[in-house]
Amino acid sequence: MTDLPGDARHGSSQARSTVWTGRATNRFQWLLAAVGAGCLALGIQLAVDSAWGGGIAPLLMSVIGCVAAGLLILFGTLAFVHVAVKVDGDALEVRCGHVGLPRRRILLTHVVGADFAPRVTPRQWGGWGYRWRPDQGTAVVVRRGEGLVLRLGDGRSFTVTVDDAEAAVRFIRDRLHLTATGKTPGP
């Protein structure tokens, strides 16, 4: 999905787009969020209907455990139900979930290359979410599928799963004046 400047929306094919936006969604995360809500409801039910015969300490531990597990699962999964990526002339910005947190902004001046990854899986990164692996770099993985890989000037990389990642790569390379190999064109 590309946002075009005012003139380009009215049929002008001459104008260059100024912003690229994309997103990716994982519907399976909603199932995990429902499990978290169930744990939270169980904790509340235990607290309200305290017909527990084992004493106050086990009841308190059960209630706190269910509520804590429910909140962690619920908010941990809702943060990575979807990811929104925006690339403008200055930076790439990644926002996760409905609140937009965690958020990452990478200035294009720090990017030395952009590559298309046809298949990024949670297994490669150790699961869904915001991930870091010393041998691979940092990633935001919300689903299996295509992704965008940025090579940064400090030798690290940043990967994000997003729909139409090839268009994002072309857009970034165009902004950085890179060829398909990721190298600056010579004289």
Disulfide bonds with the S-S distance in Angstrom:
none
